[in-house]
Amino acid sequence: MCFHTSLTATPKQLAARYKRRDDLIRDFRPAYHIAAFSYPVYPVVTEDEELQPYKWGLIPYWVRTPQDAREIRNKTLNARSESVFDKPSYRGAIRTRRCLVPCTGFFDWRHDKGRKIPYYITVPAESIFSLAGLYDEWDNPDTGETLRTFSIITGPANELMSYIHNTNRRMPMVLKPEAENRWLDPDLGEEQIAALLRPVASREMEAWPIRNDFLRKSPYDPSILEESGEETPLFGAFTSKTAK
């Protein structure tokens, strides 16, 4: 799954990376840890020339009441690639409302002999990489406010992420830079979209264990990303800072 990310890039750096304007996201403060369950405002990339400030936790346009909206968004933080074309919450968005979710890293846990060991995972070749996302717009009938929200797509894990996320063996779908514009193309057919939802190779990722207290730290504390020194076996393409 993907409920915890890191985005340490500034609005200007995001604008340069995606060739978009940053006018709407200038209040965004880079953070070492962003948690989905707080429904944060997060910069996302659509076909628009402006980077967009959307909230994490997709609310489909057809939701009727604020209560229904509150209830559904806990279930739509992530969308499964295997069912995204069929689930009512996503089947419209996956066809015409796709977005890029910028990321400098994400977090997941390995379960080992009754312990949960948190890991920080990056894509070293890309200081800012993109996760495949969906977005939607919902009009609150009580206030008239339009709420713009998004979800991150997850799929079966590669070997590295199967080692780390060894319970459900899932990972966010990382898009290569050359696939980003194609992902945003609203004219893609279902087969073309599905072809882009493949796990990135383990050799293109890097991961290391971090300290368990990172959830209690300020999201702006750089020590969140420091390696814990936890003794863990290396697995296949898995590399840590100390393994280099």
C-alpha positions as MATLAB code, in Angstrom:
seq = 'MCFHTSLTATPKQLAARYKRRDDLIRDFRPAYHIAAFSYPVYPVVTEDEELQPYKWGLIPYWVRTPQDAREIRNKTLNARSESVFDKPSYRGAIRTRRCLVPCTGFFDWRHDKGRKIPYYITVPAESIFSLAGLYDEWDNPDTGETLRTFSIITGPANELMSYIHNTNRRMPMVLKPEAENRWLDPDLGEEQIAALLRPVASREMEAWPIRNDFLRKSPYDPSILEESGEETPLFGAFTSKTAK';
ca = [
       0.000    0.000    0.000;
       1.066    3.627    0.047;
      -0.157    5.737    2.951;
       3.097    7.510    3.842;
       5.226    9.547    1.452;
       7.996   12.117    1.504;
       8.057   15.236   -0.673;
      11.035   17.425    0.144;
      10.971   19.385   -3.123;
       9.991   23.060   -3.060;
       7.212   24.473   -5.261;
       9.855   25.976   -7.554;
      11.639   22.641   -7.869;
       8.355   20.899   -8.668;
       7.520   23.536  -11.269;
      10.902   23.046  -12.942;
      10.644   19.245  -12.823;
       7.188   19.078  -14.394;
       7.320   22.240  -16.518;
       4.272   23.657  -14.762;
       3.528   26.908  -12.956;
       3.564   26.882   -9.166;
       1.176   29.770   -8.439;
      -1.462   27.549   -6.792;
       0.923   25.539   -4.600;
       3.197   28.262   -3.235;
       1.886   27.620    0.275;
       3.047   23.991    0.121;
       5.768   23.300    2.674;
       8.149   20.450    1.757;
       7.974   17.626    4.277;
       9.974   14.533    5.120;
       6.818   12.650    6.056;
       3.280   13.102    4.736;
       0.550   10.829    6.133;
      -2.507   10.049    4.032;
      -4.924    9.723    6.943;
      -4.681   13.435    7.708;
      -6.043   14.074    4.176;
      -3.278   16.583    3.409;
      -3.256   19.100    0.596;
      -0.671   17.751   -1.828;
       0.713   19.084   -5.138;
      -0.320   16.919   -8.094;
       0.276   17.167  -11.819;
      -2.603   17.115  -14.315;
      -2.804   18.281  -17.914;
      -3.312   21.811  -16.583;
      -0.405   24.253  -16.887;
      -0.622   24.844  -13.120;
       0.426   22.364  -10.443;
      -2.743   21.564   -8.499;
      -3.314   21.513   -4.706;
      -5.496   18.416   -4.254;
      -6.416   16.608   -1.041;
      -5.399   12.985   -0.531;
      -8.412   10.661   -0.333;
     -10.528   10.560   -3.489;
     -14.183   11.589   -3.271;
     -16.046   10.532   -6.438;
     -18.132   13.215   -8.135;
     -21.316   11.183   -7.611;
     -21.161   11.102   -3.766;
     -24.348   12.670   -2.409;
     -23.742   13.908    1.125;
     -20.847   15.223    3.243;
     -21.277   12.232    5.542;
     -20.884    9.848    2.612;
     -17.823   11.830    1.493;
     -16.216   11.482    4.921;
     -16.868    7.772    4.994;
     -15.596    6.963    1.527;
     -12.272    8.768    1.552;
     -10.650    6.398    4.061;
     -11.274    3.670    1.505;
      -9.945    5.617   -1.475;
      -6.484    6.698   -0.328;
      -5.174    3.962   -2.623;
      -6.729    2.370   -5.698;
      -5.820   -1.202   -6.664;
      -4.552   -1.568  -10.228;
      -6.304   -4.930  -10.544;
      -9.777   -3.464   -9.964;
      -9.426    0.211  -10.869;
     -11.410   -0.160  -14.101;
     -14.317   -1.834  -12.326;
     -14.753   -0.139   -8.944;
     -17.422    2.614   -9.054;
     -15.149    5.017   -7.162;
     -12.435    4.851   -9.820;
     -13.762    3.608  -13.147;
     -14.554    7.083  -14.448;
     -11.373    8.705  -13.164;
      -9.027    6.019  -14.491;
     -10.252    6.660  -18.020;
     -10.142   10.464  -18.147;
      -8.838   11.957  -14.878;
      -5.349   10.630  -14.283;
      -2.603   12.567  -12.504;
       1.006   12.333  -11.396;
       1.711   12.360   -7.666;
       5.217   13.800   -7.106;
       7.321   12.008   -4.545;
      10.869   12.010   -3.215;
      10.351    8.759   -1.315;
       7.792    6.618    0.494;
       7.596    4.425    3.581;
       6.567    0.851    4.275;
       7.030   -1.808    6.956;
       8.555   -5.276    7.005;
       7.111   -7.742    9.515;
       9.821   -9.895   11.090;
       9.362  -12.157   14.129;
       6.662  -10.016   15.695;
       8.396   -6.711   14.911;
       7.504   -4.027   12.370;
      10.593   -2.534   10.752;
       9.943    0.706    8.840;
      11.802    1.335    5.579;
      12.304    4.408    3.470;
      12.241    3.711   -0.269;
      13.497    5.927   -3.091;
      14.249    5.898   -6.812;
      17.858    7.162   -6.850;
      17.957    8.103  -10.529;
      15.072   10.547  -10.022;
      15.308   13.045   -7.176;
      11.589   13.667   -7.771;
       9.680   10.704   -9.174;
       6.011   10.222  -10.063;
       3.400    7.854   -8.692;
       0.395    6.992  -10.838;
      -2.687    8.736   -9.497;
      -6.355    9.498  -10.154;
      -8.310   12.607   -9.298;
     -11.905   13.719   -9.067;
     -13.945   16.809   -8.180;
     -16.890   16.735   -5.792;
     -19.354   19.557   -5.125;
     -20.423   19.777   -1.496;
     -24.223   20.296   -1.620;
     -24.233   21.993    1.794;
     -21.557   24.621    1.129;
     -21.243   24.778   -2.659;
     -17.493   24.182   -2.271;
     -15.746   22.075   -4.913;
     -13.340   19.617   -3.304;
     -10.532   18.279   -5.519;
      -9.117   14.972   -4.347;
      -6.800   12.190   -5.511;
      -5.810    8.581   -4.927;
      -2.516    6.729   -5.501;
      -2.629    3.501   -7.522;
      -0.950    0.428   -6.034;
      -0.218   -2.942   -7.587;
       1.674   -6.198   -7.035;
       5.129   -5.655   -5.589;
       8.483   -6.241   -7.259;
      11.058   -8.428   -5.491;
      12.420   -5.649   -3.312;
       9.006   -4.461   -2.182;
       7.867   -8.050   -1.636;
      10.749   -8.368    0.819;
       9.832   -5.139    2.614;
       6.020   -5.250    2.412;
       6.009   -8.969    3.152;
       2.397   -9.135    4.333;
       0.343   -8.009    1.327;
       3.257   -7.595   -1.124;
       2.063   -4.403   -2.750;
       3.667   -1.134   -3.827;
       2.725    2.208   -5.401;
       2.940    2.272   -9.184;
       6.013    4.351  -10.061;
       5.926    5.861  -13.553;
       9.133    6.306  -15.509;
       9.721    9.875  -16.769;
       9.129    8.855  -20.375;
       5.682    7.497  -19.420;
       4.475   10.553  -17.502;
       2.973   12.553  -20.376;
       1.407    9.416  -21.771;
      -0.241    8.712  -18.410;
      -1.860   12.151  -18.520;
      -3.236   11.671  -22.054;
      -7.073   11.536  -21.682;
      -7.423    9.755  -25.014;
      -5.668    6.536  -23.970;
      -7.697    3.348  -24.132;
      -8.050    0.837  -21.316;
      -5.332   -1.495  -22.592;
      -2.908    1.382  -23.044;
      -3.568    2.634  -19.523;
      -3.206   -0.833  -18.009;
       0.115   -1.323  -19.815;
       1.577    1.602  -17.845;
       0.651    0.047  -14.486;
       3.652   -2.202  -13.993;
       5.990   -2.352  -10.983;
       9.301   -0.593  -11.492;
      12.290   -2.967  -11.373;
      13.921   -3.578   -7.988;
      17.313   -2.526   -9.366;
      15.934    0.985   -9.920;
      15.029    1.417   -6.252;
      16.911    1.870   -3.011;
      15.690    1.252    0.537;
      16.983    1.350    4.079;
      15.498    0.744    7.544;
      14.681    3.825    9.611;
      13.802    4.312   13.274;
      10.376    3.304   14.545;
       9.717    6.677   16.143;
       9.502    8.545   12.826;
       5.699    8.700   13.060;
       5.975   10.759   16.247;
       8.417   13.285   14.839;
       7.632   16.588   13.201;
       7.086   15.978    9.465;
       9.780   18.602    8.866;
      12.473   16.767   10.855;
      15.207   15.505    8.473;
      16.244   12.810   10.957;
      13.140   10.884    9.842;
      15.113    9.612    6.850;
      18.229    8.571    8.749;
      19.153    4.906    8.599;
      18.452    3.078   11.845;
      21.373    0.691   11.712;
      18.916   -2.207   11.967;
      20.660   -5.437   10.985;
      18.672   -6.783    8.045;
      19.796   -9.197    5.346;
      20.223   -7.774    1.863;
      17.806   -9.191   -0.638;
      18.471   -9.385   -4.366;
      18.662   -5.872   -5.759;
      18.039   -4.390   -2.313;
      20.714   -1.863   -1.372;
      21.054    0.314    1.683;
      23.313    3.247    2.380;
      25.573    1.056    4.466;
      25.708   -1.598    1.764;
      27.335    0.725   -0.722;
];
